[in-house]
Amino acid sequence: MADVAEQLDTAVEIVTPENIAFRYALAGPFSRLRAYGIDLAIRLGAAIGLAIGAAATFGVIGLGGFGVGVTLAGWFVLAFFYGGVFEAYWNGQTPGKRLVGIRVLTIDGRPINGVQAVLRNILRMADMLPFLFAEVGLLGLYQVGLWTMISNGRFQRLGDLVCGTMVVVEERAAIAAVARFTAPQVLEIAAAIPPNYLPGRSLARALMAYVERRGQFSPQRRNELAQHLAEPLRGVLQLSADVPPDVLLCAAYQRWFGERVENQAASHAA
């Protein structure tokens, strides 16, 4: 039953080296198709504008053929590098993906780099197979990409499999910044926690869940809820019994998550 539930759940869980688990909802074929349709409309609009501009510019001086060449070169750039450039500079998103609310990440949950962004979009040509010659031109039926996506657990097309990427739903409402505590007692207890001690996976998830929801309860109710998690934590960290449970959990959260985020931000700024 657990295996069946895992297959039906279109989500993937990434565990960091610090035993912090992040859960991402995978973007399926239909949401990705909507994003692709928006991006295709943008590319077609840009190509039409380029064609009109090239015809108007070069046609009046008798270089209509050169204008056609410029249009074809522009369409080549749009077809192969539009998605790669946007995903490289927009943190895994194109305009279509941003409007739909999906994003490209690596399979271990990190932002993609420029090589991955460009290569996965160039390999889209393989995903478009087989091709159909119609009156409007060469059309990709995307059968290879579609069957590849539905045959693996992360909805990865060929470009994703080669580049080690996946597309996830960006749940804006569910993503919150790491909470920061400034109360002197919390900071004092946080400083007393050994820096070399890292929480286990279940403890880290429980601690994050508590801090996320503690604002919904009164101070007395917070201490009642925190007591169950604070007692074993107090013994491991060898802290005094007079520290309120809520303060202890907030201090542990600040030590393990808040300070790590601040240190990462400082290193990026440097």
GIUR-V775652 format. One record per residue. N is the residue number from 0. RES is the residue in one small letter. SS is DSSP state (H for helix, E for strand, - for the rest). PSI is psi in radians with two decimals (* if undefined). OMEGA is omega in degrees with one decimal (NA if undefined). Layout:
<<N RES SS PSI OMEGA> <N RES SS PSI OMEGA>>
//
This chain:
<<0 m - -0.63 179.3> <1 a H -0.67 179.9> <2 d H -0.68 178.5> <3 v H -0.77 179.5> <4 a H -0.66 -179.0> <5 e H -0.65 179.8> <6 q H -0.64 -178.7> <7 l H -0.34 -177.2> <8 d - 1.93 -178.5> <9 t - 1.07 179.5> <10 a E 2.75 178.1> <11 v E 2.47 -178.8> <12 e E 2.19 179.7> <13 i E 2.24 179.5> <14 v E 2.13 -179.3> <15 t - 2.91 176.5> <16 p - -0.37 178.4> <17 e - 0.19 -179.5> <18 n - 0.48 174.5> <19 i - 2.20 -175.9> <20 a E 2.31 175.1> <21 f E 2.35 -177.4> <22 r E 2.20 -179.2> <23 y E 2.39 171.9> <24 a E 2.21 -178.1> <25 l E 2.48 177.0> <26 a - 2.13 -179.0> <27 g - 3.14 -177.1> <28 p H -0.61 -173.7> <29 f H -0.73 177.5> <30 s H -0.62 177.8> <31 r H -0.57 177.2> <32 l H -0.69 177.5> <33 r H -0.75 178.6> <34 a H -0.72 179.2> <35 y H -0.68 178.8> <36 g H -0.72 177.8> <37 i H -0.78 179.4> <38 d H -0.66 178.4> <39 l H -0.71 177.7> <40 a H -0.68 177.9> <41 i H -0.76 179.9> <42 r H -0.73 178.3> <43 l H -0.72 177.5> <44 g H -0.74 178.0> <45 a H -0.68 179.8> <46 a H -0.71 178.4> <47 i H -0.75 177.2> <48 g H -0.69 178.3> <49 l H -0.72 -179.8> <50 a H -0.76 179.5> <51 i H -0.76 179.7> <52 g H -0.72 179.7> <53 a H -0.71 179.2> <54 a H -0.73 -179.4> <55 a H -0.62 -176.7> <56 t H -0.86 -174.8> <57 f H -0.36 -179.5> <58 g H -0.64 -176.7> <59 v - -0.31 180.0> <60 i - 0.27 175.1> <61 g - 0.38 179.1> <62 l - 0.85 -178.3> <63 g H -0.65 178.4> <64 g H -0.66 177.6> <65 f H -0.64 177.2> <66 g H -0.66 176.3> <67 v H -0.71 178.2> <68 g H -0.73 177.5> <69 v H -0.71 179.6> <70 t H -0.76 179.5> <71 l H -0.70 177.7> <72 a H -0.70 178.0> <73 g H -0.69 178.2> <74 w H -0.63 176.4> <75 f H -0.80 179.6> <76 v H -0.76 -179.9> <77 l H -0.69 -176.6> <78 a H -0.68 -172.2> <79 f H -0.38 -172.3> <80 f H -0.13 178.3> <81 y H -0.96 -177.5> <82 g H -0.71 -178.1> <83 g H -0.76 -179.0> <84 v H -0.79 179.9> <85 f H -0.77 -178.2> <86 e H -0.53 178.8> <87 a H -0.68 -175.2> <88 y H -0.28 179.0> <89 w - 0.47 174.7> <90 n - 0.92 174.0> <91 g - 0.29 -179.2> <92 q - 2.55 166.2> <93 t - 3.00 175.0> <94 p H -0.71 178.5> <95 g H -0.78 179.0> <96 k H -0.66 180.0> <97 r H -0.69 179.6> <98 l H -0.65 -179.7> <99 v H -0.49 179.3> <100 g - 0.70 176.3> <101 i E 2.84 -175.0> <102 r E 2.59 176.7> <103 v E 2.28 175.4> <104 l E 2.89 169.9> <105 t E 2.91 -176.6> <106 i - -0.25 174.7> <107 d - 0.31 171.4> <108 g - 0.17 -179.2> <109 r - 2.79 175.1> <110 p E 2.55 179.1> <111 i - 2.75 176.8> <112 n - 3.11 -175.7> <113 g H -0.67 -179.8> <114 v H -0.78 178.7> <115 q H -0.71 -178.2> <116 a H -0.81 -177.7> <117 v H -0.77 -175.3> <118 l H -0.71 -178.8> <119 r H -0.47 177.1> <120 n H -0.60 175.2> <121 i H -0.70 -179.7> <122 l - -0.05 175.2> <123 r H -0.50 178.7> <124 m H -0.64 177.1> <125 a H -0.64 178.7> <126 d H -0.42 -177.2> <127 m - -0.21 -179.3> <128 l - 2.60 -6.3> <129 p - 2.82 179.2> <130 f E 2.66 178.8> <131 l E 2.22 176.5> <132 f E 2.01 -179.3> <133 a E 3.11 -178.6> <134 e - -0.50 -178.4> <135 v - -0.06 178.4> <136 g E -2.73 -176.9> <137 l E 2.07 -177.7> <138 l E 2.36 175.5> <139 g E 2.27 -178.4> <140 l - -0.17 174.8> <141 y - 0.48 179.1> <142 q H -0.67 178.5> <143 v H -0.83 179.8> <144 g H -0.74 -178.0> <145 l H -0.82 -178.5> <146 w H -0.54 175.5> <147 t H -0.71 -179.4> <148 m H -0.76 -174.8> <149 i H -0.09 -179.5> <150 s - -0.01 176.8> <151 n - 2.77 -170.7> <152 g - -0.21 -177.5> <153 r - 0.24 179.8> <154 f - 0.74 -179.7> <155 q - 2.27 171.6> <156 r - -3.11 -175.7> <157 l H -0.74 179.4> <158 g H -0.64 177.8> <159 d H -0.71 -179.6> <160 l H -0.72 -179.6> <161 v H -0.70 -174.3> <162 c H -0.10 -179.1> <163 g - 0.75 -178.0> <164 t E 2.89 174.5> <165 m E 2.81 -179.9> <166 v E 2.21 -176.3> <167 v E 2.79 176.1> <168 v E 2.25 178.8> <169 e - 1.75 -177.7> <170 e - 1.53 -174.4> <171 r - -0.70 -176.5> <172 a - -0.42 -175.5> <173 a - -0.24 -177.4> <174 i - 2.12 -178.8> <175 a - 2.66 178.4> <176 a - 2.72 177.7> <177 v - 2.25 -179.3> <178 a - 2.56 177.9> <179 r - 2.38 -178.5> <180 f - 2.38 -177.8> <181 t - 0.00 179.4> <182 a - 2.32 -177.5> <183 p H -0.70 -178.5> <184 q H -0.68 178.7> <185 v H -0.78 -179.1> <186 l H -0.61 179.1> <187 e H -0.77 179.0> <188 i H -0.66 179.7> <189 a H -0.69 179.7> <190 a H -0.41 -178.2> <191 a H -0.19 179.9> <192 i - 2.26 -179.0> <193 p - 2.27 -176.8> <194 p - -0.36 -176.9> <195 n - -0.02 179.5> <196 y - 2.17 176.7> <197 l - 2.45 -178.3> <198 p - 2.67 172.5> <199 g - 3.00 -175.2> <200 r H -0.83 -178.2> <201 s H -0.68 178.5> <202 l H -0.72 179.6> <203 a H -0.75 -179.7> <204 r H -0.72 178.9> <205 a H -0.70 -179.7> <206 l H -0.75 178.1> <207 m H -0.70 179.2> <208 a H -0.68 179.9> <209 y H -0.85 -178.1> <210 v H -0.60 -179.8> <211 e H -0.57 -173.4> <212 r H -0.08 -172.8> <213 r H -0.47 179.9> <214 g H -0.23 -179.2> <215 q H -0.12 -173.3> <216 f - 2.79 175.9> <217 s - 2.82 178.8> <218 p H -0.70 179.7> <219 q H -0.76 -179.9> <220 r H -0.58 178.1> <221 r H -0.80 -178.8> <222 n H -0.60 177.1> <223 e H -0.77 -179.8> <224 l H -0.65 -176.4> <225 a H -0.33 -174.9> <226 q H -0.71 -175.0> <227 h H -0.58 -179.1> <228 l H -0.50 -175.4> <229 a H -0.58 -175.6> <230 e H -0.93 177.5> <231 p H -0.54 179.6> <232 l H -0.63 179.1> <233 r H -0.68 179.5> <234 g H -0.69 -180.0> <235 v H -0.71 -176.7> <236 l H -0.11 178.2> <237 q - 0.92 179.5> <238 l - 2.80 -176.6> <239 s - 2.59 -179.2> <240 a - -0.24 -178.3> <241 d - 0.04 176.9> <242 v - 2.16 179.7> <243 p - 2.47 -177.7> <244 p H -0.74 -179.6> <245 d H -0.72 178.9> <246 v H -0.69 -178.9> <247 l H -0.78 -179.7> <248 l H -0.69 177.4> <249 c H -0.67 179.4> <250 a H -0.73 178.5> <251 a H -0.71 178.1> <252 y H -0.79 179.5> <253 q H -0.70 -177.7> <254 r H -0.76 -172.6> <255 w H -0.56 -175.1> <256 f H -0.86 -177.4> <257 g H -0.83 -178.3> <258 e H -0.58 179.1> <259 r H -0.73 178.5> <260 v H -0.73 179.1> <261 e H -0.72 179.0> <262 n H -0.67 178.0> <263 q H -0.70 178.7> <264 a H -0.68 179.4> <265 a H -0.66 179.5> <266 s H -0.63 177.5> <267 h H -0.69 -179.7> <268 a H -0.61 179.3> <269 a - * NA>>
//
